[in-house]
Amino acid sequence: MTKTRLYIARHGKTMFNTIGRAQGWSDTPLTEAGERGIRELGLGLKEAGLSFEEAVSSDSGRTIQTMGIILRELGLTGKIPYRYDKRIREWCFGSFDGAYDGDLFMGVLPRVFKVDDFHQLSLMELAEGIVEVDTTGWAESWGTLSSRIKEGFEAIAKEVEAAGGGNAIVVSHGMTITTLIYLIDPKAVEELVLDNGSVTVLAYEDGAFSIEKIGDMSYRKVGAKLLEGNYE
């Protein structure tokens, strides 16, 4: 059986990413620069000669748009199974969905925990802090959040493995991918920044994930050279 790997891309840069708003379960489309970045990613993945057995994105518009560009550049549109999975959505920020990042992460949460910088907080503390300040009741507890993310990605890996293994291309979100990495190796997320269009590669074997790459931008860099016509 071929080894099972998930190539997990963060979606392209969106309007809210650009103006610094917490997107969560709310949604904005990719900007022109965001679309170009994902074209770079698709071209870079193709240049690497990777084959994919399946495609999965969250059910958010920005990940669907991203996946459409990737599959087009890979020449795989309509040629491999593609489905949405709401379990790999971004965190829900409740009443702070769509709010400025600065208000939530630099203002409200540090005040809740009496710290100078939200980077001092663990992912669990961030999740529980968002639940505390959310006035809608929509934000998820750490237990709910981490369980649905783990379950969603494991379901993808098990599906690919059951079909004989190989690679799946997956498009998800920054904090969701960070959470998954944390659940595999908590130390791996220290000072982690996942850029739009970066790729995290996970191998799946004997019912467990192992990390092969985190936030890899090399595919985008190769694709950028191809778009500029300078690649040799």
Accessible surface in RSA format (square Angstrom, percent):
REM  Atomic radii and reference values for relative SASA: ProtOr
REM  Chains: A
REM  Algorithm: Lee & Richards
REM  Probe-radius: 1.40
REM  Slices: 20
REM RES _ NUM      All-atoms   Total-Side   Main-Chain    Non-polar    All polar
REM                ABS   REL    ABS   REL    ABS   REL    ABS   REL    ABS   REL
RES MET A   1   174.81  90.5  84.76  56.1  90.05 214.4  85.16  72.4  89.65 118.8
RES THR A   2    90.39  64.3  77.13  78.2  13.26  31.6  50.74  68.2  39.65  59.9
RES LYS A   3    82.72  40.4  68.43  42.0  14.29  34.0  39.08  35.2  43.64  46.5
RES THR A   4     2.71   1.9   1.32   1.3   1.39   3.3   0.14   0.2   2.57   3.9
RES ARG A   5    64.63  27.1  64.63  32.9   0.00   0.0   4.31   5.9  60.32  36.6
RES LEU A   6     0.00   0.0   0.00   0.0   0.00   0.0   0.00   0.0   0.00   0.0
RES TYR A   7    17.65   8.2  17.65  10.0   0.00   0.0   0.43   0.3  17.22  21.2
RES ILE A   8     0.57   0.3   0.13   0.1   0.44   1.1   0.13   0.1   0.44   1.2
RES ALA A   9     0.00   0.0   0.00   0.0   0.00   0.0   0.00   0.0   0.00   0.0
RES ARG A  10    42.98  18.0  42.80  21.8   0.18   0.4   0.39   0.5  42.59  25.8
RES HIS A  11     4.25   2.3   4.25   3.0   0.00   0.0   0.00   0.0   4.25   4.9
RES GLY A  12     0.93   1.1   0.00   N/A   0.93   1.1   0.93   2.6   0.00   0.0
RES LYS A  13    88.91  43.4  88.18  54.1   0.73   1.7  33.52  30.2  55.39  59.0
RES THR A  14     0.00   0.0   0.00   0.0   0.00   0.0   0.00   0.0   0.00   0.0
RES MET A  15    98.89  51.2  96.77  64.0   2.13   5.1  86.08  73.2  12.82  17.0
RES PHE A  16    39.42  19.7  39.42  24.4   0.00   0.0  39.42  23.9   0.00   0.0
RES ASN A  17    38.85  26.8  17.68  17.1  21.17  51.0   8.86  21.3  29.99  29.0
RES THR A  18    77.67  55.2  51.45  52.2  26.21  62.5  50.91  68.4  26.76  40.4
RES ILE A  19    94.55  53.8  75.56  56.3  18.99  45.8  83.75  60.3  10.80  29.3
RES GLY A  20    25.60  31.6   0.00   N/A  25.60  31.6  22.58  62.0   3.02   6.8
RES ARG A  21    65.32  27.4  60.95  31.1   4.37  10.4   2.19   3.0  63.12  38.3
RES ALA A  22     4.04   3.7   0.06   0.1   3.99   9.1   4.04   5.7   0.00   0.0
RES GLN A  23    10.71   6.0   6.69   4.9   4.02   9.6   5.81  12.4   4.90   3.7
RES GLY A  24     0.69   0.9   0.00   N/A   0.69   0.9   0.00   0.0   0.69   1.5
RES TRP A  25   103.45  41.5  76.40  37.0  27.05  63.5  77.62  41.4  25.83  41.9
RES SER A  26    37.15  31.4  26.24  35.0  10.91  25.1  36.55  77.8   0.60   0.8
RES ASP A  27    63.62  44.6  36.21  36.0  27.41  64.8  26.09  61.4  37.53  37.4
RES THR A  28    15.37  10.9  11.58  11.7   3.79   9.0  15.16  20.4   0.21   0.3
RES PRO A  29    74.42  54.2  69.60  63.4   4.82  17.5  73.87  61.0   0.55   3.4
RES LEU A  30    11.04   6.1   0.00   0.0  11.04  27.7   0.00   0.0  11.04  29.7
RES THR A  31    33.01  23.5  26.10  26.5   6.91  16.5  31.73  42.6   1.29   1.9
RES GLU A  32   157.78  90.6 144.54 109.4  13.24  31.5  59.85 115.8  97.93  80.0
RES ALA A  33    74.15  68.2  58.08  89.6  16.08  36.6  64.32  90.6   9.84  26.1
RES GLY A  34     3.12   3.9   0.00   N/A   3.12   3.9   2.73   7.5   0.40   0.9
RES GLU A  35    69.92  40.1  69.92  52.9   0.00   0.0   9.31  18.0  60.61  49.5
RES ARG A  36   105.93  44.5 104.01  53.0   1.93   4.6  45.67  62.4  60.27  36.5
RES GLY A  37     3.03   3.7   0.00   N/A   3.03   3.7   2.66   7.3   0.37   0.8
RES ILE A  38     0.79   0.4   0.79   0.6   0.00   0.0   0.79   0.6   0.00   0.0
RES ARG A  39    89.67  37.6  89.67  45.7   0.00   0.0  18.74  25.6  70.92  43.0
RES GLU A  40    16.67   9.6  16.67  12.6   0.00   0.0   0.00   0.0  16.67  13.6
RES LEU A  41     0.20   0.1   0.20   0.1   0.00   0.0   0.20   0.1   0.00   0.0
RES GLY A  42     0.00   0.0   0.00   N/A   0.00   0.0   0.00   0.0   0.00   0.0
RES LEU A  43    35.86  20.0  35.18  25.2   0.68   1.7  35.18  24.7   0.68   1.8
RES GLY A  44     1.57   1.9   0.00   N/A   1.57   1.9   0.00   0.0   1.57   3.5
RES LEU A  45     0.00   0.0   0.00   0.0   0.00   0.0   0.00   0.0   0.00   0.0
RES LYS A  46   116.24  56.7 104.71  64.2  11.53  27.5  59.94  54.0  56.30  60.0
RES GLU A  47    86.27  49.5  58.74  44.4  27.53  65.6  12.88  24.9  73.39  59.9
RES ALA A  48    56.97  52.4  17.93  27.7  39.04  88.8  30.63  43.1  26.34  69.8
RES GLY A  49    65.25  80.5   0.00   N/A  65.25  80.5  34.64  95.1  30.61  68.6
RES LEU A  50    44.36  24.7  28.11  20.1  16.26  40.9  30.22  21.2  14.15  38.1
RES SER A  51    74.10  62.6  66.08  88.2   8.03  18.5  46.44  98.9  27.66  38.8
RES PHE A  52     9.46   4.7   0.00   0.0   9.46  24.6   0.00   0.0   9.46  27.1
RES GLU A  53    84.19  48.3  74.36  56.3   9.83  23.4  20.43  39.5  63.76  52.1
RES GLU A  54    15.68   9.0  15.68  11.9   0.00   0.0   6.56  12.7   9.12   7.4
RES ALA A  55     0.00   0.0   0.00   0.0   0.00   0.0   0.00   0.0   0.00   0.0
RES VAL A  56     0.00   0.0   0.00   0.0   0.00   0.0   0.00   0.0   0.00   0.0
RES SER A  57     0.00   0.0   0.00   0.0   0.00   0.0   0.00   0.0   0.00   0.0
RES SER A  58     0.00   0.0   0.00   0.0   0.00   0.0   0.00   0.0   0.00   0.0
RES ASP A  59    49.98  35.0  30.99  30.8  18.98  44.9  15.24  35.9  34.74  34.6
RES SER A  60    12.65  10.7   5.66   7.6   7.00  16.1   8.23  17.5   4.42   6.2
RES GLY A  61    37.24  45.9   0.00   N/A  37.24  45.9  29.23  80.2   8.00  17.9
RES ARG A  62     2.07   0.9   1.60   0.8   0.47   1.1   0.01   0.0   2.06   1.2
RES THR A  63     0.00   0.0   0.00   0.0   0.00   0.0   0.00   0.0   0.00   0.0
RES ILE A  64    52.08  29.6  50.13  37.3   1.94   4.7  50.13  36.1   1.94   5.3
RES GLN A  65    54.59  30.5  44.29  32.4  10.31  24.5  34.19  72.8  20.40  15.5
RES THR A  66     0.00   0.0   0.00   0.0   0.00   0.0   0.00   0.0   0.00   0.0
RES MET A  67     0.00   0.0   0.00   0.0   0.00   0.0   0.00   0.0   0.00   0.0
RES GLY A  68    34.74  42.8   0.00   N/A  34.74  42.8  30.36  83.3   4.38   9.8
RES ILE A  69    11.52   6.6  11.21   8.4   0.31   0.8  11.21   8.1   0.31   0.8
RES ILE A  70     0.00   0.0   0.00   0.0   0.00   0.0   0.00   0.0   0.00   0.0
RES LEU A  71     8.38   4.7   8.38   6.0   0.00   0.0   8.38   5.9   0.00   0.0
RES ARG A  72   138.36  58.1 124.41  63.4  13.95  33.2  63.54  86.8  74.82  45.3
RES GLU A  73    23.33  13.4  17.74  13.4   5.59  13.3   2.31   4.5  21.02  17.2
RES LEU A  74    17.67   9.8   3.78   2.7  13.89  34.9   3.78   2.7  13.89  37.4
RES GLY A  75    35.45  43.7   0.00   N/A  35.45  43.7  30.09  82.6   5.36  12.0
RES LEU A  76    36.20  20.2  36.08  25.8   0.12   0.3  36.08  25.3   0.12   0.3
RES THR A  77    90.54  64.4  76.03  77.1  14.51  34.6  74.41  99.9  16.13  24.4
RES GLY A  78    79.66  98.2   0.00   N/A  79.66  98.2  38.62 106.0  41.03  91.9
RES LYS A  79   156.53  76.4 121.99  74.8  34.54  82.2  80.43  72.4  76.10  81.1
RES ILE A  80    26.88  15.3  14.89  11.1  11.99  28.9  18.44  13.3   8.44  22.9
RES PRO A  81    92.33  67.3  79.71  72.7  12.62  45.9  91.65  75.7   0.68   4.2
RES TYR A  82    72.78  34.0  38.89  22.1  33.89  88.2  39.10  29.4  33.68  41.5
RES ARG A  83    71.93  30.2  66.71  34.0   5.21  12.4  57.96  79.2  13.97   8.5
RES TYR A  84   117.13  54.7  94.86  54.0  22.28  58.0  61.69  46.4  55.44  68.3
RES ASP A  85     9.72   6.8   5.60   5.6   4.12   9.8   6.16  14.5   3.56   3.5
RES LYS A  86   134.47  65.6 127.28  78.1   7.19  17.1  70.08  63.1  64.38  68.6
RES ARG A  87    69.22  29.1  68.09  34.7   1.13   2.7  24.70  33.8  44.52  27.0
RES ILE A  88     0.00   0.0   0.00   0.0   0.00   0.0   0.00   0.0   0.00   0.0
RES ARG A  89    54.27  22.8  54.27  27.7   0.00   0.0   3.52   4.8  50.75  30.8
RES GLU A  90    15.90   9.1  15.63  11.8   0.27   0.6   1.71   3.3  14.19  11.6
RES TRP A  91     3.93   1.6   3.93   1.9   0.00   0.0   3.93   2.1   0.00   0.0
RES CYS A  92     6.91   5.2   3.41   3.8   3.51   8.2   0.00   0.0   6.91   7.5
RES PHE A  93     6.83   3.4   6.83   4.2   0.00   0.0   6.83   4.1   0.00   0.0
RES GLY A  94     2.88   3.6   0.00   N/A   2.88   3.6   0.30   0.8   2.59   5.8
RES SER A  95    48.76  41.2  16.42  21.9  32.34  74.5  22.19  47.3  26.57  37.2
RES PHE A  96    36.77  18.4  36.76  22.8   0.01   0.0  36.77  22.3   0.00   0.0
RES ASP A  97    37.26  26.1  16.29  16.2  20.97  49.6  13.12  30.9  24.14  24.1
RES GLY A  98    14.01  17.3   0.00   N/A  14.01  17.3  10.74  29.5   3.27   7.3
RES ALA A  99    24.14  22.2  15.89  24.5   8.25  18.8  23.47  33.1   0.67   1.8
RES TYR A 100   100.21  46.8  99.74  56.7   0.47   1.2  68.31  51.3  31.90  39.3
RES ASP A 101    46.16  32.3  46.16  45.9   0.00   0.0  14.52  34.2  31.64  31.6
RES GLY A 102    31.99  39.4   0.00   N/A  31.99  39.4  23.87  65.5   8.12  18.2
RES ASP A 103    80.23  56.2  74.16  73.8   6.06  14.3  18.99  44.7  61.23  61.1
RES LEU A 104     0.00   0.0   0.00   0.0   0.00   0.0   0.00   0.0   0.00   0.0
RES PHE A 105    20.43  10.2  20.43  12.7   0.00   0.0  20.43  12.4   0.00   0.0
RES MET A 106   127.75  66.2 102.42  67.8  25.33  60.3 103.25  87.8  24.50  32.5
RES GLY A 107    15.21  18.8   0.00   N/A  15.21  18.8  14.73  40.4   0.47   1.1
RES VAL A 108    26.28  17.3  25.92  23.5   0.36   0.9  26.15  22.7   0.13   0.3
RES LEU A 109     0.00   0.0   0.00   0.0   0.00   0.0   0.00   0.0   0.00   0.0
RES PRO A 110     9.71   7.1   8.70   7.9   1.01   3.7   9.00   7.4   0.71   4.4
RES ARG A 111   166.40  69.9 149.57  76.2  16.83  40.1  77.17 105.5  89.23  54.1
RES VAL A 112    43.84  28.8  18.45  16.7  25.39  61.2  26.45  23.0  17.39  47.2
RES PHE A 113    61.85  30.9  41.26  25.6  20.60  53.6  45.87  27.8  15.98  45.7
RES LYS A 114   182.74  89.2 148.06  90.8  34.68  82.6 116.27 104.7  66.47  70.8
RES VAL A 115    38.46  25.3  23.24  21.0  15.22  36.7  29.08  25.3   9.38  25.4
RES ASP A 116   145.08 101.6 111.29 110.8  33.80  79.9  33.00  77.7 112.09 111.8
RES ASP A 117    62.64  43.9  58.94  58.7   3.70   8.8  21.12  49.7  41.52  41.4
RES PHE A 118    39.73  19.9  38.80  24.0   0.93   2.4  38.80  23.5   0.93   2.7
RES HIS A 119   140.12  76.6 109.81  76.3  30.32  77.6  89.12  91.8  51.01  59.4
RES GLN A 120   114.46  64.0  77.83  56.9  36.63  87.2  42.07  89.5  72.39  54.9
RES LEU A 121    17.64   9.8   4.28   3.1  13.36  33.6   4.83   3.4  12.81  34.5
RES SER A 122    50.39  42.6  37.89  50.6  12.49  28.8  44.22  94.2   6.17   8.6
RES LEU A 123    21.81  12.1  18.29  13.1   3.52   8.8  18.29  12.8   3.52   9.5
RES MET A 124    93.09  48.2  92.32  61.1   0.77   1.8  51.37  43.7  41.71  55.3
RES GLU A 125    70.35  40.4  68.61  51.9   1.74   4.1  21.65  41.9  48.69  39.8
RES LEU A 126    12.44   6.9  12.44   8.9   0.00   0.0  12.44   8.7   0.00   0.0
RES ALA A 127     1.61   1.5   0.08   0.1   1.54   3.5   1.19   1.7   0.43   1.1
RES GLU A 128    70.81  40.7  66.50  50.3   4.31  10.3  38.15  73.8  32.66  26.7
RES GLY A 129     0.26   0.3   0.00   N/A   0.26   0.3   0.26   0.7   0.00   0.0
RES ILE A 130     2.65   1.5   2.65   2.0   0.00   0.0   2.65   1.9   0.00   0.0
RES VAL A 131    56.77  37.4  47.36  42.9   9.42  22.7  47.64  41.4   9.13  24.8
RES GLU A 132   125.26  71.9  93.00  70.4  32.27  76.8  40.32  78.0  84.94  69.4
RES VAL A 133    27.56  18.1  14.16  12.8  13.40  32.3  20.77  18.1   6.78  18.4
RES ASP A 134    16.75  11.7   1.61   1.6  15.14  35.8   0.41   1.0  16.34  16.3
RES THR A 135   121.87  86.7  84.03  85.2  37.84  90.2  76.09 102.2  45.77  69.2
RES THR A 136    53.48  38.0  23.58  23.9  29.89  71.2  31.46  42.3  22.02  33.3
RES GLY A 137    70.10  86.4   0.00   N/A  70.10  86.4  38.02 104.3  32.09  71.9
RES TRP A 138   164.90  66.2 151.46  73.3  13.44  31.6 131.30  70.0  33.60  54.5
RES ALA A 139    14.83  13.6   0.64   1.0  14.18  32.3   0.64   0.9  14.18  37.6
RES GLU A 140    25.93  14.9  16.92  12.8   9.01  21.4  14.24  27.5  11.69   9.5
RES SER A 141    43.08  36.4  38.90  51.9   4.19   9.6  29.64  63.1  13.45  18.8
RES TRP A 142    23.58   9.5  23.58  11.4   0.00   0.0  12.57   6.7  11.01  17.9
RES GLY A 143    40.78  50.3   0.00   N/A  40.78  50.3  36.24  99.4   4.54  10.2
RES THR A 144    77.19  54.9  67.77  68.7   9.42  22.4  46.63  62.6  30.55  46.2
RES LEU A 145     2.52   1.4   2.52   1.8   0.00   0.0   2.52   1.8   0.00   0.0
RES SER A 146    12.91  10.9  12.63  16.9   0.29   0.7   2.50   5.3  10.42  14.6
RES SER A 147    67.59  57.1  59.40  79.3   8.19  18.9  35.98  76.6  31.60  44.3
RES ARG A 148    29.71  12.5  27.06  13.8   2.65   6.3  29.29  40.0   0.42   0.3
RES ILE A 149     0.00   0.0   0.00   0.0   0.00   0.0   0.00   0.0   0.00   0.0
RES LYS A 150    98.50  48.1  98.50  60.4   0.00   0.0  61.37  55.2  37.14  39.6
RES GLU A 151    95.38  54.8  90.51  68.5   4.87  11.6  30.85  59.7  64.52  52.7
RES GLY A 152     0.00   0.0   0.00   N/A   0.00   0.0   0.00   0.0   0.00   0.0
RES PHE A 153     0.00   0.0   0.00   0.0   0.00   0.0   0.00   0.0   0.00   0.0
RES GLU A 154    31.64  18.2  31.64  23.9   0.00   0.0   2.86   5.5  28.78  23.5
RES ALA A 155    28.81  26.5  19.47  30.0   9.34  21.2  24.62  34.7   4.19  11.1
RES ILE A 156     0.00   0.0   0.00   0.0   0.00   0.0   0.00   0.0   0.00   0.0
RES ALA A 157     0.00   0.0   0.00   0.0   0.00   0.0   0.00   0.0   0.00   0.0
RES LYS A 158   109.04  53.2 105.77  64.9   3.27   7.8  59.68  53.7  49.36  52.6
RES GLU A 159    76.79  44.1  66.28  50.1  10.51  25.0  38.43  74.3  38.36  31.3
RES VAL A 160     2.80   1.8   0.97   0.9   1.84   4.4   2.74   2.4   0.06   0.2
RES GLU A 161    49.89  28.6  49.89  37.7   0.00   0.0  10.29  19.9  39.60  32.3
RES ALA A 162    91.70  84.3  49.77  76.8  41.93  95.4  61.31  86.3  30.39  80.5
RES ALA A 163    91.04  83.7  47.79  73.8  43.24  98.4  61.08  86.0  29.95  79.3
RES GLY A 164    32.36  39.9   0.00   N/A  32.36  39.9  24.87  68.2   7.50  16.8
RES GLY A 165     9.22  11.4   0.00   N/A   9.22  11.4   0.00   0.0   9.22  20.6
RES GLY A 166     6.56   8.1   0.00   N/A   6.56   8.1   6.56  18.0   0.00   0.0
RES ASN A 167    21.80  15.0  21.30  20.6   0.50   1.2   0.01   0.0  21.79  21.1
RES ALA A 168     0.00   0.0   0.00   0.0   0.00   0.0   0.00   0.0   0.00   0.0
RES ILE A 169     0.00   0.0   0.00   0.0   0.00   0.0   0.00   0.0   0.00   0.0
RES VAL A 170     0.00   0.0   0.00   0.0   0.00   0.0   0.00   0.0   0.00   0.0
RES VAL A 171     0.00   0.0   0.00   0.0   0.00   0.0   0.00   0.0   0.00   0.0
RES SER A 172     0.00   0.0   0.00   0.0   0.00   0.0   0.00   0.0   0.00   0.0
RES HIS A 173     0.00   0.0   0.00   0.0   0.00   0.0   0.00   0.0   0.00   0.0
RES GLY A 174    11.07  13.7   0.00   N/A  11.07  13.7  10.64  29.2   0.43   1.0
RES MET A 175    38.86  20.1  38.57  25.5   0.29   0.7  30.20  25.7   8.66  11.5
RES THR A 176     0.00   0.0   0.00   0.0   0.00   0.0   0.00   0.0   0.00   0.0
RES ILE A 177     2.05   1.2   2.05   1.5   0.00   0.0   2.05   1.5   0.00   0.0
RES THR A 178    23.71  16.9  23.71  24.0   0.00   0.0  14.43  19.4   9.28  14.0
RES THR A 179     0.00   0.0   0.00   0.0   0.00   0.0   0.00   0.0   0.00   0.0
RES LEU A 180     2.35   1.3   2.35   1.7   0.00   0.0   2.35   1.7   0.00   0.0
RES ILE A 181     0.28   0.2   0.28   0.2   0.00   0.0   0.28   0.2   0.00   0.0
RES TYR A 182    55.88  26.1  55.52  31.6   0.36   0.9  23.87  17.9  32.01  39.5
RES LEU A 183    61.99  34.5  29.36  21.0  32.63  82.0  31.92  22.4  30.07  80.9
RES ILE A 184    50.28  28.6  19.97  14.9  30.31  73.1  25.09  18.1  25.19  68.4
RES ASP A 185    57.31  40.1  55.89  55.6   1.42   3.4  13.14  30.9  44.18  44.1
RES PRO A 186    72.32  52.7  67.86  61.9   4.46  16.2  68.16  56.3   4.16  25.8
RES LYS A 187   161.07  78.6 150.97  92.6  10.10  24.0  93.95  84.6  67.12  71.5
RES ALA A 188    27.70  25.5   6.68  10.3  21.02  47.8  18.32  25.8   9.38  24.9
RES VAL A 189    25.38  16.7  15.50  14.0   9.88  23.8  15.50  13.5   9.88  26.8
RES GLU A 190   126.67  72.7 103.27  78.1  23.39  55.7  44.36  85.8  82.30  67.2
RES GLU A 191   178.44 102.4 134.37 101.7  44.08 104.9  64.47 124.7 113.97  93.1
RES LEU A 192    45.58  25.4  16.39  11.7  29.19  73.4  20.60  14.5  24.98  67.2
RES VAL A 193   118.90  78.2  96.01  86.9  22.89  55.1  99.66  86.6  19.24  52.2
RES LEU A 194    11.79   6.6   2.86   2.0   8.93  22.4   2.86   2.0   8.92  24.0
RES ASP A 195    69.14  48.4  65.57  65.3   3.57   8.4  12.20  28.7  56.94  56.8
RES ASN A 196    17.98  12.4  15.67  15.1   2.31   5.6   4.85  11.7  13.13  12.7
RES GLY A 197     0.46   0.6   0.00   N/A   0.46   0.6   0.01   0.0   0.46   1.0
RES SER A 198     3.14   2.7   1.85   2.5   1.29   3.0   0.16   0.3   2.98   4.2
RES VAL A 199     0.01   0.0   0.00   0.0   0.01   0.0   0.01   0.0   0.00   0.0
RES THR A 200     1.75   1.2   1.60   1.6   0.15   0.4   0.19   0.3   1.56   2.4
RES VAL A 201     3.64   2.4   3.64   3.3   0.00   0.0   3.64   3.2   0.00   0.0
RES LEU A 202     0.10   0.1   0.10   0.1   0.00   0.0   0.10   0.1   0.00   0.0
RES ALA A 203     1.22   1.1   0.79   1.2   0.43   1.0   0.94   1.3   0.28   0.7
RES TYR A 204     6.25   2.9   3.96   2.3   2.29   6.0   0.72   0.5   5.53   6.8
RES GLU A 205    98.91  56.8  93.12  70.4   5.80  13.8  28.12  54.4  70.80  57.8
RES ASP A 206   140.91  98.7 101.15 100.7  39.77  94.0  43.89 103.3  97.03  96.8
RES GLY A 207    49.57  61.1   0.00   N/A  49.57  61.1  23.25  63.8  26.32  58.9
RES ALA A 208    58.98  54.2  51.09  78.8   7.88  17.9  55.67  78.4   3.30   8.7
RES PHE A 209    25.98  13.0   7.78   4.8  18.20  47.4   8.20   5.0  17.79  50.9
RES SER A 210    59.38  50.2  56.12  74.9   3.26   7.5  45.50  96.9  13.88  19.4
RES ILE A 211    50.54  28.8  20.28  15.1  30.26  72.9  20.28  14.6  30.26  82.1
RES GLU A 212    76.59  44.0  44.34  33.5  32.24  76.8  29.78  57.6  46.81  38.2
RES LYS A 213    91.71  44.7  85.19  52.3   6.52  15.5  63.05  56.8  28.66  30.5
RES ILE A 214    55.45  31.6  28.17  21.0  27.28  65.8  28.17  20.3  27.28  74.0
RES GLY A 215    18.65  23.0   0.00   N/A  18.65  23.0   2.85   7.8  15.80  35.4
RES ASP A 216    24.95  17.5  17.87  17.8   7.08  16.7  12.07  28.4  12.89  12.9
RES MET A 217    47.13  24.4  42.45  28.1   4.68  11.1  42.66  36.3   4.47   5.9
RES SER A 218    51.68  43.7  48.25  64.4   3.43   7.9  41.12  87.6  10.56  14.8
RES TYR A 219    19.63   9.2  19.13  10.9   0.50   1.3  12.05   9.1   7.58   9.3
RES ARG A 220    54.14  22.7  53.40  27.2   0.74   1.8   2.89   4.0  51.24  31.1
RES LYS A 221   135.72  66.2 131.16  80.5   4.56  10.9  80.80  72.7  54.92  58.5
RES VAL A 222    41.28  27.2  40.92  37.0   0.36   0.9  41.18  35.8   0.10   0.3
RES GLY A 223     0.00   0.0   0.00   N/A   0.00   0.0   0.00   0.0   0.00   0.0
RES ALA A 224    20.44  18.8  20.44  31.5   0.00   0.0  20.44  28.8   0.00   0.0
RES LYS A 225   107.87  52.6 107.87  66.2   0.00   0.0  51.10  46.0  56.77  60.5
RES LEU A 226    57.69  32.1  39.80  28.5  17.89  45.0  40.82  28.7  16.87  45.4
RES LEU A 227    43.63  24.3  13.20   9.4  30.43  76.5  16.25  11.4  27.38  73.7
RES GLU A 228   102.69  59.0  71.91  54.4  30.78  73.3  30.82  59.6  71.87  58.7
RES GLY A 229    64.45  79.5   0.00   N/A  64.45  79.5  33.22  91.2  31.23  69.9
RES ASN A 230    98.27  67.8  78.38  75.7  19.89  47.9  27.00  65.0  71.27  68.9
RES TYR A 231    86.67  40.5  60.16  34.2  26.51  69.0  28.52  21.4  58.14  71.7
RES GLU A 232   196.12 112.6 135.75 102.7  60.37 143.7  82.82 160.2 113.30  92.5
END  Absolute sums over single chains surface
CHAIN  1 A    10731.7       8113.4       2618.3       5780.7       4951.1
END  Absolute sums over all chains
TOTAL         10731.7       8113.4       2618.3       5780.7       4951.1
